[in-house]
């Protein structure tokens, strides 16, 4: 039995090392809200990825740029160009060091088959909200973002893709249970139960009043074990309207009875897996999907793919309104790359005029008349100019 879950329900910046263990952290309970389409989930991750930032001490000296994004039935691969500064030992004994710039390619992978559930952890660090794919390879492919809302969107997208590609995810108990320690047994002589090691913020256990270091004596009238709690939990969330797990808690102040209310998870597994098994033709009408990236027609090769901003982009891209074009990808060495345009930028203006119709934008760029760009990047505007040689 995993430390947080049982049952069949499913549950910005890739961090390529685990956040420092010394950082304070809190696990927040979150039940993913599944997206209607597989392509929406993939688009959401791809368009959030340029805004990912590493967590903890690693964030201060390292920058990641998304260069490619692939997914299949095995999982997700995100390819990054990593740059920053690192200390290099100097001298014969290496007693001194010097800060040296570096650049390297890095791949972060999330394997669907290895995911059992997701945890959202809040760290006291520059990039404090991290989504952890937990399971066989816990901590593999951790995604960290600046705020809780974006972490929820990442969890939604990852859970959607994991289920679409055949994974049966677990739901969290909203607390971590373990055997009673000798200390707890001395506090409660003759009693048995499960020790509450951690309580997730905002979860059913916390809302019911469960505290860290409580001892769960009984579960629905039965002696508490992880297995007994898992059986009661599975029965509760199998109810169409959700259900209750009743626990008897032992505390220094005396025993008490608490009811933990768990929701019934709604997982459109069949619908999502059908989309993977029988993908719709590219020209099929898909009103709920984000518009497909558009490549300009023949003409000047700018090396960029864009799509219109949609309402769902406002929060992850920190936009006040849905306007402009999102940069989906930038070809390495292209004119756009030379100018400094990045995947995840939002093009707001070209030649001082607001970007509206995408077809007009395509014609302007391909026709060679585009000279200046104003883009929205990580909460601020950036002005870029086409090189004079162009």
N, C-alpha and C positions, 0 to 999 in steps of 0.2 A: 504494500500500500504506500503510495507516495505521501510526502509530508503534508500536502495540502489538498489532496483530492481523491475522489473516487468517481464512479459513474461515467456515463457516456456523453455528458454534455460538454459543450465547448466553453471552453472557457467563455531641434531635430538634428541626427548624427549617429553614425555607427561608432561604437567604441570598440577598439580592437584589442584592448586589454580590459580586464575587469576593473571597475572603480576601486580606488584604494580602500582597503578594509577598514582603515581608521575613520572613514567618513561615516557620520551618522546617517541612518537610513530608516525609512518607514515603508512597509508594504501596504499598498492601497488596493482594496478589493474592487474589482471591476468586471462586470459581465459584458463581453463584447456584443455590440449591435451589428449583426451581419449585413453586409452590403448586398444589393440585389443582383449584382453582376460581377463576374470574375474580372472582366476588363476594368471595371471601376476600381476594384481593389488594387490591381496592378498599377493603374494610373495614379492612384492616390499615393502609393509608396514611392513611385518614381518622381512625382512632382514635389513630394515632401523631402526627398533625399538630399537635394542640394542645400537644404537648410539644416541638415543634421550637424551636430557638433559633439566632439568627444566629451566624456564626463570626467569629473574629478580633476586631479592635478594634471592629467594629460592634456586638458583643453587649453592650458595657458600658452603652450608653445607649438601646437600642432594644428594644421588646417587640412581638411579633406575636400576634394572636388570630385563629384560623381562623374565618371567617364563612360560607364556602361552599366546596363541593368538587364539581367536575363532571368527567366523563370521557366520551369517545366514541372513535370510530375515529381521530380526529386526535391526541388526546393528553389530558393531564391539565391542568386549571386549578384552582389553589388561590387563593382570595380571602382576603386578610388585612386586618385593621385594624391598621395600624402606628402605634405611639405611642412617644414618647421625648423626648429633649432634644437640641437642636442649637445650635451657636454661630452667632449672627446678628451680622454686622459692625455696628458702631455708629459714629456720627460721619461727618463729611464724607469723610474719607479711609479710613474703615473700619479704623483702626489698633487699635481695641478691639472686643471682642465680648461678648455676654451670652448665657448659656444660656437658651434659650426652649423651653418644652414645645410639642409639635406632635402632630397626629393626621392620618393620611391613609389612604386605601384603596390597597392594592397587590395586583397579580395576579402570581403566579408560574406559568409554563407549562412543561410538558415535552412536546415534540412527539415522538410515537413514531417517525415516519418519519425523524427526524433522528438517532436513536440507533444507533450502531454497536456500542458496548460500554460497560461501566460501569467506572469506577475508584473505589476507596475510598482516600481520602487522610487521613492523620493529621497535623493541624496542632498546633503548640504554642500553643494558644489556649484560651479558656474553653469553646468548643464544638468539640472537636478532630476529630471524625470526620465526613467529608463524602463523600457519594455523588455522583460526577460522571457525568452522561449525556454520553458522548463521541461525537462524530460531526460532522455537517455544521455544527451549531451548538454546538460544545463549550463547556461551562460554562453552558448554558441550563437553568435549573431545578435548580441545585445544591441538594441537601438535606443539611443538617448536623445531627448529633445528638450527644448527650453521650458515647456509648460505642460500642465496636466491634460488640457484639452487636446493638444497635439498627440500626447501619449495615447489617449483614448482612440484617436483616429488611426494611429499606427496599429494598435491592438486589434481594432475592428478589421483593418485590411489584412493583417497577418492571419487572423482567425478565419476570415472568409476564404483566403487562398488555401490554408491548411485543410479546411473541410472540403473545399472544391476538389482537391487532389487526393481525397480518400482518407484523410486522417480523422479518427474519432477522438476529440479532445475531452479532457476532464474539466470539471468545474472546481474551483477552490472551496474548501471548507470555510474560508475566511478566517481561519486561525490555524496555528501549528500545534499539533498534539504529540506528546511523547510520554514515556513511562515516568512514574513518580520517582523522584530522587530520594536518597536516604534522608536528606534534610526535610523534605515534604512528608515523608512517612513518620518522622519524629513529631512533626507538627500535628499530624492527624493519625494517632496510633490506632491500629486495628482497621483502618480504612484503606480502600483500594481505589484506583481511578487513573485518569490520564492528566498529566501536567500540561497546562497551557503555556507554551513557550513563547508564542508571539500572537498578537491579535492584529488583523489587518484593519487599517483605517477605513471607515465608511462601509464596512461589511456587516452582514447579519449578526455575527458574534458581537462585534462592538456595539451595535445598536441595541442588542438585547441586554448589554451590561456585563459581558464577559471581560475579565481583566487578565493581563499577563500574570503568570504564576498562580492563577486559580487552579484548583483540582476539580476536574469533572468526575464526579463519583458515579453517576448513572446517566444513561441515555435512553429515553423513553422507557424508564423503569428497569433497564437491564444494566449490569455492571459495565462500566466504560472500558472499552478497548478501541484501538483505531479501527478495527474491523467492525465492531458494533456501531460506532459512529458512522462509518461508511455505509452500512446497510440502512440505518435510519435516514441518513442524508439522501441516499438514492431514492428511497421511498417518497420522501418529501418533495423532491424536485420532479418526480415523475407525475405528480398531480397536475392537471391542466391549469389550475390557478396557483400552483406552488403549494408548499406545505410547511409544517412546523416540526422542529426537532426540540423536544423538551429535555433539558439537562438539569441535574442536581449538582450545584456547585458547593465545594467546601472552601471556606475562608476562615481566617483567624477570628473574624467577627461572628462566625456562625454559618450554617448551611443556608442556601437559598435556591429557589427553583426559577429557571429562566427559559423562555421560549425563543428559539432562533427561527426566524421566518426566512425561508429560501424561495426565490422565484423559480418558475418553470422556464427553462431555457428554450427559446424558439430558434431552431437552427434549420435553415432551408437547404439541408444537405443534398436532397435529391435534385432540387432545381439547379444548384451550383454544379453538381457533378455532371448533370446532363449537358451543361454549357461546355464543360471540358471535353466530354465524350463526343459531342456533336457541335463544334463551334459554328456560329452563324456565318454566312457568307459576308465578306467584307463590305458588300454594297447593300446589305440588308438594313432595314430601318431599325434603329436601336434608340428609341427616344429617351431611355433612362441612362444611357451610357454617356460618358464624356466624349465630346467630339474627337474623332481620330486625328492624330497629328497630320499636318499638311506639308508636303514637299512642294516648293515652287516649281513652275513649269520651266522648260528649257530657257536658258539665258545666262546671265552672270551667276557663277557658282558662289553662293554666299556661305554655304556649309552650315545650314541651320534648319531645324524642324520646329514648328510652332503649332499651338492650338488655341482657340479662344478661351479666355478666363470664364469659368462657370461659378455659380453662386457658392458651391461647396469649397471653392478655392479661397474664399475670403479669410476664413479663420487660419488655415495653415500658412498662407502667404502674407498674413497681416495686412490685407487690403481693406480700405474703407468701403469700396464698392467693386462690383464685378466689371472690370474694364481692362482692355488691353489683351495681349497675347502672351501665353506662357511658353517659354523656351523649353522644348522637350529634350532636345539633344543638340550638341555642337560638335561638328567634325574637327578632329585634331588637325592643326595646321591650316585650317580654313581661314577665310577673311574674318568671319565672325569670331573665331578663336583668337586671331591676331588682335582684333579690336578689344578683346576682353569680355565678350558676352559669355555668360555661364548658363549651363542647364539650371532651370529653376528661376531664372530672371523673368520678370514680367515686363514686356516692352510696352511702355505707355505712350511714347511719342516718337515720331520719325520726322526729321526736318522741322521740329517745333510744332507739329500738328498732332492732335490726339489720334491714336490708332483706333480705327473703327472696324470697317469691313476687312476681313482677312484677305480677300481676293485683291483689294486695292493695295494692301501691304505687300503682297507677293509681287504684284506688278511693279511697285516702286523699287523693291529690292532687286528684282531680276533685271529691271530696266537700267540699273546703275545710277539712279537719281537720288538714292538714299545717302545722305551725308552725315547726319547726326542722329543719335538715338538717346532717348531718356528711358532708363529701365528702373524698375523697383526691385531692390535686392536687400533682403534681411531687414526690412523696416525702414529703408531710406532710398532716396532717388540717387542714381548714378548717371552721369552724362558721358557718353562714349562717342568717338568721332571716327569715321571711316578714314583710313590713311590716304594722304594726298596722292600717293602712287596709284591708288585704285581709280 
